[in-house]
Amino acid sequence: MAGTEGIRLIQAVGTGALEWLHAHRDGFRLEPDVDPETGFLDRFKPVGELAVICKVLFREGVSGSRHAALARQLIDHAWRDVLDGGRMLVRGQRIEPHSPIPFEVYLPFKELGYDHPELDRLIRLNHRLGSWRAAELLPVRRLCLSAFERRYGLTPTMPEDEAARRTWLAHTPEPWTVVTRTGYDITHTVFHLTDWGENPAGLPAALAHYLDLWLPAWLDDWADLQRWDLLGELLVVDACLPRPTLDAAAWQAFAAAQQPDGAMPVIGDMPEGGPEEVFDLVYHPTLVAAFASVLATSRAFTALVDGAPA
């Protein structure tokens, strides 16, 4: 995507997304009274995803002081008001000691300076349990856990290179066999191998070459299908590559799908329903839009500084 006009379009997507997330921050909520067997930990996922995206925004430093302030307010709200200063994570870890979810949610908060000593103690204790090592996880989830363990300072239950070799992407299968579920496996494999875009060199050269060849076709396909959530994740993958393309057509389609208030639908048009129901359906693609925007903006600025086309 060439020049400052393209960068402005990418930045506008992130601006709208972040402002929508801030305006609807009460949608990040837990259900503390729900039966623990029927999903107490499920509502932790949006909070953890918010922390990851805010960490990327702070790291890249291309969003401006106002947006950095909004992101800081969001993450403060999530830690203080949603997680009760980490106490809800402690509760979740005690309810399901073998679950990695409280640990995965906690890590980006800890990396941003929020910590809870009792939760740290529980994590280190549970990491020694046989049930932690025996957890039957999909390959990309195992890679996630290994990467998070390494970042936390624990010895990965499975070495990251071994976990990566088990993923769909590592086998570089026929590109036309990709379906929606596989697409998400691909994107998250790239996120974990590159530490959410911080280290593009973490992506093995063979996988980078495979993505260089086939990512443009996947971007076209999912834009045509109007699957905005997955398209956004694939735009993040592009920004994680050693040579990102910042595909103009894909970004234009993605930006056109964004609503005037900044929300991004999952697929097609915006869903209908009550505020909480709509939030639960669109928070993720809107977070992804913020993620894609900040990472692509950073790469575009780098390309301009280096004299390459952006």
Backbone bond lengths (Angstrom), bond angles and torsions (degrees), N, CA, C in turn:
res aa  C-N    CA-C-N  psi(-1)  N-CA   C-N-CA  omega(-1)  CA-C   N-CA-C  phi
1 M - - - 1.473 - - 1.518 107.73 -
2 A 1.323 116.44 117.78 1.453 120.16 -168.28 1.515 112.80 -85.52
3 G 1.328 115.47 137.57 1.435 123.49 163.61 1.513 117.17 70.05
4 T 1.333 113.27 -173.28 1.453 120.51 -172.68 1.525 112.79 -69.68
5 E 1.336 117.86 -29.02 1.466 119.47 178.81 1.525 110.87 -62.25
6 G 1.327 116.16 -43.86 1.457 119.83 177.48 1.518 112.20 -63.84
7 I 1.334 116.29 -39.73 1.463 119.77 178.62 1.521 110.43 -63.78
8 R 1.326 116.79 -40.06 1.467 119.70 179.33 1.531 111.08 -62.34
9 L 1.331 116.89 -39.73 1.465 119.79 178.51 1.526 110.36 -62.93
10 I 1.342 116.74 -45.34 1.462 120.90 179.73 1.520 110.27 -62.97
11 Q 1.332 117.03 -44.03 1.466 120.29 179.78 1.522 111.53 -63.60
12 A 1.320 117.27 -37.33 1.458 120.46 -178.81 1.529 111.50 -62.97
13 V 1.330 116.45 -36.31 1.461 120.05 176.74 1.525 109.73 -60.79
14 G 1.317 117.20 -45.82 1.456 120.63 -179.87 1.512 112.88 -66.97
15 T 1.315 116.55 -38.44 1.461 120.41 178.44 1.525 110.47 -59.93
16 G 1.332 115.98 -50.40 1.459 119.58 -179.54 1.508 112.20 -61.66
17 A 1.335 116.55 -43.07 1.469 120.62 -178.24 1.521 111.03 -63.07
18 L 1.319 117.03 -47.29 1.462 119.87 -177.63 1.524 111.30 -64.79
19 E 1.310 116.65 -39.66 1.461 118.89 -179.90 1.525 111.17 -67.76
20 W 1.339 117.93 -36.15 1.466 120.07 176.15 1.528 110.29 -65.51
21 L 1.323 117.03 -44.23 1.460 120.36 179.96 1.523 111.14 -61.47
22 H 1.321 116.54 -40.59 1.456 119.49 179.47 1.525 110.48 -66.90
23 A 1.325 117.09 -42.86 1.465 120.50 -179.27 1.525 111.92 -65.76
24 H 1.332 116.81 -26.92 1.467 121.09 -176.81 1.535 111.15 -112.28
25 R 1.320 117.09 28.91 1.465 120.86 -174.81 1.530 112.81 -62.56
26 D 1.323 117.63 -22.80 1.463 118.64 177.98 1.524 111.90 -68.84
27 G 1.329 116.82 -13.86 1.462 119.52 175.81 1.521 112.55 -68.04
28 F 1.336 117.15 -22.90 1.464 120.74 173.97 1.529 106.75 -78.04
29 R 1.299 116.01 101.97 1.460 121.06 -171.32 1.514 109.30 -146.54
30 L 1.304 115.77 156.45 1.455 121.40 173.86 1.522 109.10 -106.37
31 E 1.319 115.56 170.37 1.460 121.98 174.59 1.528 107.15 -124.22
32 P 1.332 116.29 78.51 1.473 120.15 -171.55 1.520 113.92 -64.84
33 D 1.328 118.23 -19.61 1.461 119.93 -177.45 1.523 113.28 -94.55
34 V 1.329 117.60 0.46 1.458 119.95 -178.64 1.524 109.97 -71.96
35 D 1.313 116.56 151.06 1.459 121.40 176.05 1.531 108.76 -59.20
36 P 1.332 118.78 124.23 1.470 120.24 -177.86 1.521 113.27 -58.23
37 E 1.325 117.20 -23.75 1.462 119.93 179.30 1.524 112.18 -79.22
38 T 1.335 117.48 -9.35 1.463 119.19 -175.96 1.520 112.14 -120.83
39 G 1.317 116.91 24.82 1.447 116.77 167.97 1.505 118.94 121.49
40 F 1.346 119.62 26.01 1.459 119.61 177.32 1.532 110.79 -57.60
41 L 1.337 116.75 -39.82 1.458 119.91 -176.92 1.528 113.07 -78.15
42 D 1.329 117.68 -15.18 1.457 119.63 -175.15 1.525 112.31 -61.16
43 R 1.310 117.52 -35.39 1.456 120.24 -175.16 1.529 112.54 -81.78
44 F 1.334 116.85 -2.88 1.459 119.08 173.62 1.531 111.05 -71.80
45 K 1.328 116.64 -28.55 1.469 120.99 -172.94 1.532 113.19 -55.99
46 P 1.346 120.03 -48.88 1.470 118.17 179.12 1.526 113.25 -59.16
47 V 1.331 116.69 -35.43 1.465 120.14 -178.55 1.526 110.00 -67.70
48 G 1.325 116.90 -42.64 1.453 120.26 177.62 1.521 112.29 -64.00
49 E 1.326 116.65 -39.87 1.466 119.94 178.49 1.526 111.07 -64.63
50 L 1.324 116.17 -39.12 1.463 119.67 176.45 1.524 110.67 -59.39
51 A 1.333 116.93 -43.88 1.464 120.26 -178.77 1.528 111.32 -63.26
52 V 1.324 116.52 -40.86 1.469 120.42 179.28 1.517 110.42 -60.68
53 I 1.340 116.85 -46.97 1.461 120.25 -176.88 1.525 110.92 -67.52
54 C 1.321 118.07 -40.31 1.467 119.96 177.36 1.525 110.74 -62.36
55 K 1.323 116.88 -38.87 1.462 120.32 178.14 1.532 110.41 -61.05
56 V 1.334 117.52 -42.78 1.463 121.07 177.67 1.530 110.07 -62.44
57 L 1.322 116.80 -43.01 1.464 120.24 -179.22 1.526 111.00 -61.07
58 F 1.332 116.69 -45.75 1.465 119.59 178.58 1.533 110.64 -64.42
59 R 1.317 116.62 -39.39 1.463 121.03 -176.79 1.524 112.27 -65.22
60 E 1.335 116.40 -43.91 1.460 119.66 -174.83 1.522 112.10 -76.72
61 G 1.331 117.62 -31.54 1.458 120.99 172.90 1.517 115.63 63.54
62 V 1.342 117.22 33.70 1.466 119.54 -177.80 1.528 112.15 -116.12
63 S 1.336 117.60 8.53 1.467 119.74 -171.46 1.517 114.20 -98.48
64 G 1.304 118.54 -4.83 1.454 120.20 178.86 1.517 112.24 86.77
65 S 1.335 115.57 160.92 1.467 120.27 -172.95 1.522 112.22 -67.26
66 R 1.350 118.00 -36.45 1.470 119.47 -179.45 1.519 110.52 -63.91
67 H 1.324 116.94 -45.78 1.461 119.80 -178.13 1.524 111.11 -70.07
68 A 1.316 116.98 -34.76 1.465 119.10 174.91 1.524 110.45 -62.69
69 A 1.340 116.49 -38.10 1.465 119.91 178.32 1.525 111.31 -66.72
70 L 1.348 117.15 -40.77 1.466 120.51 177.37 1.527 110.40 -62.38
71 A 1.328 116.10 -42.84 1.464 119.85 179.78 1.523 110.59 -64.62
72 R 1.316 117.73 -39.55 1.463 120.23 178.65 1.527 110.61 -65.45
73 Q 1.320 117.09 -39.58 1.468 119.67 176.42 1.521 111.02 -64.14
74 L 1.335 116.69 -38.68 1.462 120.50 178.54 1.525 111.01 -62.80
75 I 1.327 116.68 -47.52 1.457 119.71 -175.14 1.530 110.40 -71.84
76 D 1.331 117.43 -34.88 1.470 120.40 174.62 1.531 110.62 -62.55
77 H 1.330 115.81 -43.83 1.465 120.55 178.68 1.528 110.54 -61.13
78 A 1.329 116.26 -44.36 1.467 119.74 -178.01 1.526 111.20 -63.25
79 W 1.328 117.44 -42.76 1.465 120.54 -178.30 1.528 111.78 -72.56
80 R 1.317 115.76 -46.21 1.467 120.10 -174.24 1.527 112.19 -77.78
81 D 1.320 116.47 -49.52 1.465 120.01 -169.23 1.525 113.86 -94.80
82 V 1.330 116.84 -32.27 1.466 119.15 -179.35 1.526 110.70 -89.45
83 L 1.322 116.99 -48.99 1.464 121.09 -177.51 1.522 112.88 -91.57
84 D 1.328 117.10 -0.12 1.466 121.62 178.36 1.526 110.75 53.71
85 G 1.322 115.37 48.84 1.455 120.38 178.29 1.520 113.83 65.96
86 G 1.324 116.87 23.12 1.469 121.61 179.66 1.515 114.09 99.28
87 R 1.336 116.53 -12.27 1.470 119.33 -176.31 1.530 112.36 -64.92
88 M 1.334 117.13 -32.00 1.464 118.87 177.51 1.526 111.51 -69.16
89 L 1.310 117.15 -30.39 1.465 120.15 175.61 1.529 110.70 -68.69
90 V 1.334 116.02 -39.01 1.464 119.84 175.51 1.524 109.79 -60.04
91 R 1.323 115.64 -45.70 1.464 119.54 178.31 1.530 111.07 -59.38
92 G 1.316 116.51 -44.80 1.460 119.96 179.77 1.515 112.39 -63.32
93 Q 1.333 117.11 -38.97 1.460 120.16 179.92 1.515 111.53 -69.01
94 R 1.346 117.24 -32.52 1.457 119.95 177.72 1.524 111.39 -73.52
95 I 1.343 116.55 -35.72 1.467 119.77 178.86 1.524 110.68 -65.51
96 E 1.343 116.79 -43.01 1.463 121.30 -178.68 1.531 109.15 -130.16
97 P 1.331 118.20 81.72 1.465 120.72 -176.38 1.526 113.79 -59.24
98 H 1.336 115.93 -28.01 1.466 118.95 -176.90 1.520 112.50 -84.99
99 S 1.348 118.53 -9.09 1.462 120.76 -175.83 1.530 110.74 -80.14
100 P 1.335 117.57 133.81 1.465 119.54 175.67 1.521 113.44 -82.21
101 I 1.329 118.20 -3.98 1.467 120.01 -172.13 1.526 112.53 -61.98
102 P 1.341 121.15 -50.65 1.471 118.30 178.81 1.534 112.35 -57.84
103 F 1.312 116.63 -39.01 1.466 121.14 177.80 1.526 111.09 -62.36
104 E 1.335 117.05 -46.13 1.461 120.86 -177.87 1.524 111.37 -66.08
105 V 1.320 116.83 -36.12 1.462 120.26 177.68 1.529 110.50 -69.84
106 Y 1.321 116.53 -38.81 1.466 121.76 -175.64 1.522 112.73 -69.03
107 L 1.327 117.78 -37.32 1.460 120.47 -170.38 1.529 113.24 -54.51
108 P 1.347 120.88 -52.54 1.472 117.67 -179.07 1.517 112.99 -63.29
109 F 1.328 117.98 -31.39 1.463 119.51 174.67 1.527 110.14 -63.96
110 K 1.321 116.29 -45.27 1.467 120.16 -179.61 1.525 110.42 -61.50
111 E 1.329 116.06 -40.66 1.466 119.98 179.12 1.537 111.33 -65.90
112 L 1.324 116.50 -22.20 1.463 120.55 177.44 1.530 112.88 -93.12
113 G 1.333 116.72 4.24 1.456 119.98 175.15 1.512 116.17 103.07
114 Y 1.327 117.70 2.48 1.463 121.31 176.92 1.533 107.56 -96.82
115 D 1.315 116.79 129.33 1.460 117.07 179.51 1.521 110.95 -143.24
116 H 1.329 113.56 163.76 1.458 121.01 -179.97 1.523 106.59 -144.84
117 P 1.339 118.53 104.76 1.466 121.54 -173.80 1.527 114.05 -56.01
118 E 1.334 118.23 -38.55 1.459 119.07 179.92 1.523 111.24 -65.29
119 L 1.329 116.07 -38.07 1.459 119.15 177.89 1.530 110.40 -67.22
120 D 1.322 117.26 -39.19 1.463 120.13 175.69 1.530 110.38 -57.73
121 R 1.326 116.44 -43.04 1.461 119.80 179.79 1.528 111.41 -63.59
122 L 1.331 116.77 -42.82 1.462 120.29 179.69 1.525 111.86 -64.64
123 I 1.316 116.19 -40.47 1.466 119.85 179.99 1.521 110.54 -61.29
124 R 1.329 116.78 -45.81 1.470 119.65 -178.93 1.529 110.99 -67.81
125 L 1.318 116.63 -34.26 1.459 119.92 176.57 1.528 110.47 -67.42
126 N 1.329 116.94 -49.57 1.457 120.33 -176.92 1.519 112.51 -66.80
127 H 1.328 116.38 -28.08 1.458 119.65 179.00 1.523 111.89 -63.06
128 R 1.331 116.27 -21.78 1.468 120.08 179.85 1.528 112.31 -88.08
129 L 1.323 117.57 -6.61 1.454 120.44 -178.41 1.523 111.77 -73.62
130 G 1.308 115.21 144.03 1.456 119.46 176.34 1.514 112.30 -62.86
131 S 1.341 116.93 -32.22 1.459 119.31 -178.69 1.528 111.84 -67.26
132 W 1.339 116.81 -27.65 1.471 120.14 176.35 1.520 109.90 -66.37
133 R 1.326 115.87 -45.61 1.468 119.68 -179.74 1.521 112.06 -71.01
134 A 1.346 116.63 -29.21 1.460 120.20 -174.61 1.522 112.89 -87.94
135 A 1.317 118.38 -3.13 1.466 120.81 -177.21 1.527 110.35 -55.61
136 E 1.318 115.96 130.10 1.464 121.47 -179.29 1.526 108.52 -90.10
137 L 1.318 115.55 103.37 1.450 122.57 -174.67 1.517 110.59 -118.18
138 L 1.325 116.50 149.42 1.448 120.32 170.90 1.531 109.22 -61.27
139 P 1.321 118.38 152.95 1.468 119.82 -176.47 1.524 114.53 -52.83
140 V 1.330 117.57 -42.86 1.460 118.26 -178.37 1.523 110.94 -69.55
141 R 1.334 118.22 -30.48 1.457 120.75 175.76 1.525 110.60 -71.01
142 R 1.315 116.97 -36.76 1.460 119.83 176.45 1.521 110.15 -64.81
143 L 1.323 117.42 -40.65 1.457 120.98 176.52 1.521 110.46 -61.23
144 C 1.333 116.67 -42.58 1.463 121.25 177.33 1.519 110.66 -57.39
145 L 1.323 116.79 -49.06 1.451 120.06 -177.28 1.523 111.02 -63.34
146 S 1.326 117.59 -41.81 1.465 120.61 178.85 1.527 111.03 -62.15
147 A 1.333 116.25 -42.56 1.466 119.62 179.80 1.523 111.33 -65.70
148 F 1.327 116.86 -40.78 1.454 120.15 179.82 1.527 111.14 -68.72
149 E 1.318 117.40 -38.85 1.467 120.43 176.65 1.525 110.33 -60.09
150 R 1.320 116.18 -45.32 1.468 120.18 179.20 1.518 110.85 -61.17
151 R 1.333 117.70 -44.26 1.458 120.75 -178.83 1.531 111.60 -66.30
152 Y 1.321 117.07 -32.49 1.460 121.31 179.98 1.527 111.21 -75.25
153 G 1.333 116.80 -25.74 1.456 120.47 -177.00 1.509 113.72 108.50
154 L 1.337 116.94 10.36 1.457 121.86 176.09 1.529 109.91 -93.89
155 T 1.313 115.92 155.18 1.461 119.57 172.88 1.523 108.38 -73.01
156 P 1.345 118.87 121.55 1.463 119.69 -177.70 1.521 111.85 -56.26
157 T 1.329 115.30 137.19 1.451 120.82 177.82 1.516 110.70 -58.34
158 M 1.318 117.30 -38.10 1.459 123.59 172.59 1.527 107.22 -128.99
159 P 1.335 118.41 131.93 1.468 119.21 178.32 1.529 110.94 -53.07
160 E 1.328 116.01 141.17 1.465 119.46 -174.69 1.512 112.69 -60.93
161 D 1.333 117.70 -37.60 1.461 117.64 -178.70 1.527 110.92 -66.51
162 E 1.324 116.90 -36.12 1.465 119.60 176.57 1.523 110.49 -68.02
163 A 1.320 116.98 -43.24 1.465 119.84 178.30 1.523 110.56 -61.91
164 A 1.330 116.99 -40.89 1.467 120.52 -179.98 1.526 111.29 -63.77
165 R 1.326 117.60 -38.74 1.476 120.79 -178.31 1.529 112.30 -63.57
166 R 1.324 117.50 -19.78 1.465 120.74 -178.15 1.521 113.02 -88.06
167 T 1.325 117.72 -7.33 1.457 120.27 -175.51 1.528 111.18 -77.96
168 W 1.325 114.28 161.88 1.474 120.94 177.26 1.523 109.92 -58.66
169 L 1.328 117.15 -47.33 1.458 121.10 -175.23 1.517 111.99 -60.82
170 A 1.327 116.96 -37.68 1.465 120.27 -177.45 1.519 112.00 -61.39
171 H 1.337 117.95 -25.05 1.461 121.24 179.10 1.525 112.31 -85.16
172 T 1.341 117.55 -5.08 1.471 123.66 -178.41 1.532 111.77 39.39
173 P 1.329 117.26 59.35 1.465 119.93 -178.46 1.530 112.44 -68.79
174 E 1.331 115.30 178.45 1.451 120.85 177.56 1.528 108.96 -56.42
175 P 1.330 117.53 124.52 1.474 119.88 -171.93 1.522 113.85 -65.48
176 W 1.337 117.69 -23.94 1.464 119.40 -179.26 1.524 112.77 -77.60
177 T 1.341 117.59 -4.29 1.467 120.26 178.13 1.521 112.58 -88.47
178 V 1.327 117.97 -0.18 1.465 120.87 -179.00 1.526 110.09 -67.57
179 V 1.321 115.40 131.99 1.463 122.16 171.90 1.522 107.36 -120.85
180 T 1.325 116.48 179.25 1.463 119.43 -174.09 1.527 112.12 -56.70
181 R 1.336 117.36 -47.72 1.466 120.04 -178.43 1.531 110.37 -62.19
182 T 1.326 116.27 -42.26 1.463 119.40 177.80 1.518 110.60 -62.54
183 G 1.331 116.53 -37.54 1.452 119.96 179.89 1.520 111.93 -58.80
184 Y 1.326 116.57 -43.09 1.465 119.17 177.72 1.532 111.34 -67.42
185 D 1.328 117.42 -35.19 1.467 119.82 176.33 1.529 110.35 -62.78
186 I 1.338 116.15 -40.69 1.467 120.50 178.27 1.530 110.26 -61.70
187 T 1.325 115.92 -50.05 1.467 118.38 -174.99 1.518 111.38 -61.71
188 H 1.320 117.29 -42.95 1.460 118.94 -177.08 1.525 112.25 -74.10
189 T 1.313 117.61 -28.41 1.468 119.03 172.16 1.521 109.50 -60.13
190 V 1.330 116.87 -45.19 1.469 120.49 178.49 1.526 111.07 -64.91
191 F 1.330 117.49 -42.18 1.468 119.46 -179.83 1.526 110.96 -58.24
192 H 1.324 116.89 -45.17 1.462 119.42 -175.99 1.528 111.62 -73.21
193 L 1.327 117.91 -37.71 1.464 119.97 179.88 1.525 111.79 -67.78
194 T 1.321 117.05 -28.81 1.472 120.39 -178.88 1.526 112.74 -103.61
195 D 1.345 117.24 9.12 1.473 120.68 -175.63 1.523 110.45 52.17
196 W 1.329 114.99 53.04 1.462 122.72 176.16 1.525 111.16 57.10
197 G 1.326 114.82 45.81 1.450 121.42 174.50 1.508 115.64 85.41
198 E 1.317 117.95 -2.79 1.469 119.87 -178.61 1.516 112.03 -73.25
199 N 1.328 116.90 -30.49 1.455 121.42 -173.43 1.529 110.50 -132.91
200 P 1.341 118.77 77.90 1.467 120.09 179.23 1.525 113.16 -55.73
201 A 1.332 117.44 -27.25 1.464 120.70 179.68 1.522 112.08 -67.85
202 G 1.338 117.72 -13.97 1.459 119.94 177.02 1.511 113.74 -70.91
203 L 1.325 117.09 -13.24 1.460 121.52 177.67 1.528 108.07 -84.41
204 P 1.344 118.44 118.69 1.463 119.79 -179.68 1.525 111.85 -54.89
205 A 1.324 115.59 147.02 1.468 120.52 -174.76 1.524 112.30 -57.92
206 A 1.330 117.55 -38.29 1.466 120.20 -178.94 1.521 111.14 -64.57
207 L 1.343 116.95 -37.51 1.459 119.87 179.02 1.526 110.79 -73.13
208 A 1.325 116.96 -37.47 1.463 119.85 176.72 1.524 110.07 -61.95
209 H 1.321 117.18 -40.81 1.465 120.63 178.83 1.525 110.85 -64.91
210 Y 1.316 116.84 -43.27 1.464 121.65 178.72 1.529 110.20 -59.84
211 L 1.328 116.91 -43.44 1.458 120.54 179.61 1.526 111.84 -70.86
212 D 1.325 117.53 -35.95 1.462 120.21 174.83 1.531 110.72 -55.98
213 L 1.339 115.81 -39.18 1.461 120.89 -177.06 1.524 112.34 -73.86
214 W 1.346 116.86 -43.30 1.456 119.25 -165.15 1.523 115.18 -110.01
215 L 1.320 117.70 -17.16 1.460 118.77 179.92 1.535 112.49 -59.34
216 P 1.335 120.32 -40.48 1.477 118.70 178.64 1.527 113.04 -56.89
217 A 1.330 117.30 -39.44 1.466 119.96 178.94 1.521 110.78 -67.47
218 W 1.323 117.38 -40.01 1.466 120.53 179.05 1.526 110.67 -65.82
219 L 1.318 117.25 -39.45 1.464 120.22 176.95 1.532 110.24 -59.68
220 D 1.328 116.56 -45.06 1.469 120.02 177.91 1.524 111.15 -60.69
221 D 1.329 116.41 -45.24 1.467 120.46 -176.83 1.513 111.59 -61.21
222 W 1.339 116.72 -49.76 1.460 118.53 -174.76 1.524 112.11 -75.96
223 A 1.318 118.14 -23.32 1.464 119.60 170.94 1.532 109.76 -68.46
224 D 1.338 116.95 -42.54 1.465 120.45 178.02 1.529 111.33 -62.52
225 L 1.350 116.62 -36.51 1.458 121.22 179.49 1.527 112.91 -79.46
226 Q 1.327 116.55 -6.32 1.466 122.93 -178.48 1.533 111.68 57.62
227 R 1.299 116.60 37.50 1.465 121.79 175.66 1.530 107.22 -94.60
228 W 1.318 114.07 83.62 1.463 119.97 -167.36 1.524 112.97 -69.24
229 D 1.319 117.27 -33.43 1.463 119.87 -179.31 1.523 110.02 -63.34
230 L 1.317 117.18 -50.23 1.457 120.12 -179.88 1.520 111.11 -69.68
231 L 1.323 117.56 -37.07 1.465 119.16 176.64 1.524 109.96 -59.10
232 G 1.334 116.99 -42.27 1.459 119.42 178.09 1.515 112.21 -60.68
233 E 1.337 116.57 -42.26 1.466 119.10 178.88 1.528 110.93 -65.12
234 L 1.323 117.09 -36.86 1.467 119.70 178.02 1.533 111.11 -68.45
235 L 1.321 117.38 -32.30 1.464 119.90 173.94 1.530 110.93 -66.47
236 V 1.328 116.93 -33.36 1.465 119.99 173.20 1.525 109.62 -64.54
237 V 1.341 116.73 -44.88 1.468 120.41 178.44 1.523 110.09 -55.27
238 D 1.321 116.61 -45.20 1.470 120.07 178.46 1.523 110.53 -55.94
239 A 1.347 116.66 -44.35 1.461 120.46 -179.13 1.520 112.71 -69.91
240 C 1.339 117.68 -17.47 1.463 121.95 177.48 1.530 112.63 -84.65
241 L 1.331 117.48 -12.93 1.460 120.46 -176.53 1.529 110.91 -75.17
242 P 1.327 116.33 153.57 1.469 118.67 176.86 1.531 112.72 -58.39
243 R 1.359 116.72 -31.10 1.469 120.57 178.55 1.535 109.16 -127.84
244 P 1.320 117.36 78.59 1.472 119.56 -178.67 1.523 111.71 -66.20
245 T 1.339 115.73 147.14 1.464 120.38 179.17 1.518 112.23 -95.34
246 L 1.344 117.78 -24.51 1.462 122.32 -173.82 1.528 109.70 48.79
247 D 1.312 114.80 55.18 1.465 124.89 -172.45 1.537 111.61 -48.22
248 A 1.329 116.53 115.89 1.460 121.26 -173.97 1.522 112.23 -64.35
249 A 1.333 117.11 -45.79 1.468 120.03 -177.23 1.525 110.85 -63.86
250 A 1.327 116.92 -41.59 1.455 120.08 -179.70 1.518 110.95 -65.73
251 W 1.333 116.92 -42.34 1.461 119.68 179.42 1.525 111.73 -66.79
252 Q 1.311 117.38 -36.94 1.461 119.56 178.55 1.524 111.14 -65.83
253 A 1.338 117.08 -41.87 1.462 120.73 177.47 1.522 110.69 -64.37
254 F 1.323 116.60 -42.37 1.461 121.96 -179.73 1.524 110.06 -63.12
255 A 1.322 117.15 -46.33 1.458 121.05 -179.73 1.528 111.16 -63.91
256 A 1.329 117.24 -37.28 1.463 120.59 -179.11 1.527 111.72 -66.99
257 A 1.341 116.57 -26.86 1.467 120.30 179.98 1.522 112.26 -77.73
258 Q 1.333 117.48 -20.25 1.460 120.11 -178.19 1.515 110.85 -68.33
259 Q 1.319 116.71 139.22 1.452 122.19 -178.76 1.527 111.19 -78.15
260 P 1.331 117.42 158.87 1.475 119.75 -179.25 1.525 113.58 -56.23
261 D 1.349 116.94 -29.13 1.466 119.11 -179.76 1.524 112.75 -86.34
262 G 1.343 117.68 -0.28 1.459 121.21 177.12 1.509 115.02 102.49
263 A 1.332 118.16 -12.22 1.467 120.58 179.87 1.523 110.17 -69.83
264 M 1.332 115.68 148.12 1.457 121.90 177.28 1.524 108.67 -119.18
265 P 1.331 118.45 121.93 1.466 119.42 177.65 1.527 111.08 -69.74
266 V 1.324 115.36 158.19 1.465 120.46 176.91 1.517 110.21 -69.94
267 I 1.317 115.72 -49.42 1.460 122.53 -175.81 1.523 108.06 -149.84
268 G 1.304 117.20 135.52 1.450 120.55 178.21 1.516 112.11 64.20
269 D 1.341 115.45 -130.77 1.453 121.35 -176.55 1.535 111.13 -91.94
270 M 1.311 115.83 172.95 1.464 121.07 179.14 1.525 110.67 -65.01
271 P 1.321 117.04 140.80 1.466 120.47 177.59 1.518 111.00 -74.47
272 E 1.309 115.71 163.02 1.453 121.96 176.33 1.518 109.32 -107.14
273 G 1.323 116.20 157.26 1.458 120.97 178.41 1.511 110.94 144.68
274 G 1.343 115.15 -175.01 1.449 120.85 177.81 1.519 111.33 -71.94
275 P 1.337 116.90 167.24 1.466 120.61 -175.90 1.525 114.00 -55.89
276 E 1.335 118.23 -45.01 1.463 120.26 -178.79 1.523 110.85 -67.52
277 E 1.325 116.52 -40.46 1.465 120.17 179.78 1.523 110.86 -63.81
278 V 1.328 116.70 -44.69 1.465 119.89 179.53 1.530 110.18 -65.63
279 F 1.332 116.68 -42.03 1.470 119.23 177.90 1.520 110.68 -55.99
280 D 1.327 116.77 -47.91 1.456 120.61 -177.06 1.525 111.87 -61.61
281 L 1.329 117.35 -27.04 1.460 120.95 -179.13 1.528 113.10 -85.33
282 V 1.324 117.53 -28.29 1.471 118.68 -172.18 1.523 114.27 -115.82
283 Y 1.347 118.40 -6.09 1.468 117.40 -178.04 1.527 110.88 -60.75
284 H 1.358 117.01 -39.43 1.465 118.96 -174.76 1.519 112.47 -67.56
285 P 1.352 119.60 -51.81 1.469 117.19 177.52 1.521 113.11 -61.32
286 T 1.334 117.28 -27.76 1.461 119.53 178.00 1.527 110.53 -73.01
287 L 1.325 117.51 -40.24 1.466 120.32 172.16 1.525 110.83 -60.25
288 V 1.328 116.11 -43.38 1.466 120.78 179.90 1.532 109.66 -61.61
289 A 1.333 116.88 -39.42 1.463 119.67 178.57 1.525 111.21 -61.27
290 A 1.340 116.71 -41.60 1.461 119.95 177.20 1.526 110.86 -64.14
291 F 1.331 116.50 -42.07 1.467 122.54 179.87 1.528 110.29 -62.55
292 A 1.327 116.19 -50.76 1.464 120.36 -178.51 1.522 110.90 -60.96
293 S 1.319 115.92 -40.82 1.454 120.00 -177.61 1.521 112.17 -64.14
294 V 1.327 116.94 -49.00 1.470 118.95 -175.66 1.525 110.99 -66.84
295 L 1.340 117.21 -38.16 1.462 118.84 -178.53 1.526 110.85 -72.59
296 A 1.337 117.26 -41.88 1.462 120.12 179.43 1.530 110.97 -67.69
297 T 1.330 117.40 -37.62 1.463 120.54 176.59 1.523 110.78 -61.01
298 S 1.317 116.27 -44.98 1.458 120.51 179.26 1.529 111.04 -60.56
299 R 1.336 116.00 -43.79 1.477 119.19 -179.91 1.528 111.00 -66.71
300 A 1.326 116.51 -38.15 1.460 119.69 179.86 1.530 111.29 -65.45
301 F 1.327 117.52 -42.23 1.461 120.83 177.20 1.535 110.65 -63.04
302 T 1.327 116.03 -40.87 1.464 119.55 178.37 1.523 110.77 -61.18
303 A 1.343 115.68 -42.60 1.463 120.01 179.56 1.526 110.95 -63.36
304 L 1.330 117.67 -39.25 1.459 120.21 178.85 1.523 111.38 -65.01
305 V 1.335 115.02 -42.92 1.467 119.52 -179.81 1.528 110.90 -64.51
306 D 1.345 115.49 -38.47 1.461 120.24 -178.96 1.525 112.69 -79.55
307 G 1.339 116.62 -7.15 1.456 119.40 178.34 1.499 114.67 86.28
308 A 1.339 117.10 9.31 1.458 119.69 178.22 1.520 108.84 -92.31
309 P 1.343 118.07 157.35 1.454 119.02 175.30 1.503 111.64 -63.15
310 A 1.348 117.96 138.68 1.463 121.47 -177.62 1.504 110.61 -102.91
